[in-house]
């Protein structure tokens, strides 16, 4: 029985590729080889582990087809080339798909090393393509462009520097044996997140406490200003610059000096030293200005 695979198939177009092939696997009775061949040739399917571990596939597929499906789930071009007799001959679309998956793995490894730029030469070598052949370069460009439009990688080609600059990539299938390591990495990541969260909470508490202390300090300053104004009769003066108002009272009052000192710390106004000048009004008080002015 031949399983139809057409882009015009309405069922295929409305569900994910994984769901489509898994639904076919549910009804597969002794024809798993054909299903596997179509799955690894599909331009929309890039994850195969669910299909590989499906009971109907594992029971009815031959060892050669299971090895082939495992190659596309976890393997690479170099693995295929080193043992091609085990996997058989791949057709053009299947080899193209395996090279796409190998490129995904290469990008993921570079991401782990904090690298986003991958030279064309290293990609050609990884994909088993001739680095000294112009046709290989054109094939590589077609493969990258197709992969970008398929959504399996995000990036751009830099022809001047002869490299691929990758910004994102899909994941590959994960072996069951590798799940424990992945869980350990996620747990370590969670622990770091909890540490950051604890630190942020402490920072928030400190900011809140500082705000409350500043509010109390300002209330004390306002009380001191009112006391000075009421006692020395400056209630009608312009207090837009409170320190200037205090300075107009002269330097003879210790209360004024203490209040001015407190205001310097809280408001940021700073006394500017200058030579005293006599005027008809007496000795001028100190001049104040905002810090940094």
N, C-alpha and C positions, 0 to 999 in steps of 0.2 A: 504493500500500500504506500502510495506517495502522499506525503503531507503537503498541502498547498501552502506556499509562502508568497503572498502577493501584497504589495502596498495598498492595493485597492480593497483588500479584505477588511470589511467594516469592523469585525470583531477585533482583529489585530490592531487596527488604528485607534481603537477606543480604550485599550488596556495597555499596561506596561509590557515590554518584551518578556520580562521574567514571568509575569502572570500568564502571558500567552503560551509560552513553551511549557510551563508547569501544568496548565490545563490540558495540553496535548499529552503530557506524560501520564496524566491520570487515566487516559483511555488507551495508552499504548500497550499492546499485547504482542510481544515478540518482534517489534519493529523499532527498537530503541536506537539501532545503528543509524537509520535514516533520519530520525529526529535529532540525534547528536550532530550529524553532518550538516543539517540545516541550521541548527543552533549556532555552531561555530562559524557558519558562513553569513549569518544575519548581520547586516550593518548597524542594527539597533541594539543588539544584545552584547553586553560587556561583562556580565557577572554570571558565573556558571555553577557556583558551589551548591545552590539549592537544587539545581537540576542533577548535579553529580550525586547528591545524597538521596535523591528521590527513590523510594523502594522499587518502583516499576523499572526505573533505569538501571539501578544496580543489579537487579535480578535478570533482566532480559538482554542487556547490552554485553557485547563481547569484551574481553580484556583489552583488546586493541582500542576499541572505541572509548572505553572508560579511561585508558591512559591518555587518549587524545583529548577527552573532555577535561581531565585533570591538568593537562598541559596548558589549555586555554584559561583555566581557572587560576593557576598559580605560577605557570612557567613563563619562559621567554624564548626568543629566537635562538640564542646560544644553546639552550637546553635541547631544543629541537634539532639543531644542526649536529650536536654531539652524539645524538642517538636517533637519527632519522629512521633507522630500520624499525625501531620500536613503535614509532607513530605513523609510519607510512608516508605517502606523498601527499602534501597539501596542495590544493588547487590555488589559483591566483588570489581569489577573494579570501580564502582562509589564511594564506601567508600574509596578506595585507592586514587582516584583523590581528594576527599574532604580532606583527610589527607595531601596530597601534598600542596593543597591551604592553609590549616591551617598552615603548616610549613612555607610557604612563608610569611604569615601574622606575624608569630612569629619572623621571621628573620627581617622583616621590623620594627617591634616595637623595637627590640634590636638595630638596626642601629640608630634609633632615640635617643636611650640612649647611643650611642657611644660604644656599646658592639658588639663584633663579635663572641665570644665564648658562646655557648649555651649548657648546660649540657644535657646529654641523659635523665636524670630523668625529667627535665622540659619539654623536647620535648614529652616524653611518656605521661606525665600528660596532656599536651595541646592537644595531639592527641587522648586522651581517651583510652590509652593502659595500660595494667597491668604492673606496674613498677617492680613487683617481679617475673615476669615470663620470663624465658629464651627465650621462643618462641617469646615474644614481642620484645625482644632485636634484635633477628634475623630479624623480620619483619621490625623493625625500620631501621636497616642497609640496608636492601633491598630497602626500600622506599627512603632513602637518596641517595643511589647509583643510583637508577633509576632516581631520580630528577636531580642529577648532570649530568648524561648522556643525559637527556632530555633537558638540558640547562636552566632549570627554576631556579636553584641555582648554585653558584660557591663557592667551598670551599673544605675542607678536613675533614676527620674524625680522631680525636685524640683518639685512643683506650686507651692510657695510662692515659689520663686525663678524659676519658669518656665524650667527648664533641664533638660538631660540630663547626668547625671554618669556619664561612661564610665570603666570600669575595665579593659576589655579589648576586643579586636576581632579578627576574622579578617583575613587579608591579601587583597589584590587580586592579580589576575594581573599579571605583570611582562613588559613588552615586551622583545624580544630586544635592541633598541637600548639599553635601560636596564641590561642585565646588567653591562656594564663598570663603570658607576658603582657598582652594588651590590657588585661584587667589590672595588672600591677602598675602599669603606666597611668591608667585612669585614676587609680587610687592615689598615686603620688601627686597627680594633677589636682585632685580634690583636696588633698592635704595642703598644698600650696595655696589654693584658693581660700581655704579656711583661715590660713595664716594672714593672708592679705585682708580678708574680711575683718578679722580681729583687730588688725592694725588700723583699719579705716574707722572702726567703731571707737577705738581709743582716741583717734584724731578728732572725731566728731564730738566726743565727750569733752576733750580739751578746748575745742572751739567754743562749745556752749558755756563751759565754765569761765573761759576768758571773757566772753560776751557779758556774762552776769557780773564779773568783777569790774569790767569797764563801766557798766551801767551804774553800779554802786559808786564807783570813783567819780563819775560825772555828777551824780546826785550830791556827793559831798562838796564838789567844786561849786555847784550852783548855790548850795546853802552858804558856802563861804563868801561867794560874790554878793549874795543878798545881805549878809551880815555886814560886810564892808560898806556897801552902798547905803544901807540904812543908818549905820553908825556915823559915817563921815559925810552924809548929805549929798550923795551923788546920784540920787534916784532918777534925776532928769537927764543925766548925761547919755551921750551916745555910747552904747556898749556893744556895737557890732564887732569890735575887736576888744574883748574883755581885758586883755592885758594892757592895751593902750589906756583904757579907763582907769585901771588900777595905777598905771604909771603917772597919770595926771595928778594923783594925790600926793606925789612926792615920795622920797625915799625914807622919810622919817618914821613911818609906821612899820613896826615889825610884822603886824598882821598882814599888811599889804604885801610885804616881801614874801612872806610864807605862802600866801595865796597865789602870788605870781609864780613862785617856784613850782607850786603844784600844777598850775595851768600850763606851764612850760612842758611838763612831763606828759600831761594828758592831751592838750590841744595841739602840740607841735609848734607853738609860737616860741621864739627864742629871742633873748635880749641882745641888742646890738650895742656894743660899746662905742661911745663917742665922748668927746670932750664936753664938759658941762659949760653952758653959756648962761650968762645972766641976762634977764629981761625984766621988763616992768612987772611981770607976774612973779618973779622970783627965779629960783633955780629949776631949770627944766628937768623932768624925770627921764628915766632911761627910755630908749626907743625899742620897740618890739616888732618883729616880723616873723612870718611863717618860715619854718626851717626849710632850707634849700633855696629860699628867695635871695 
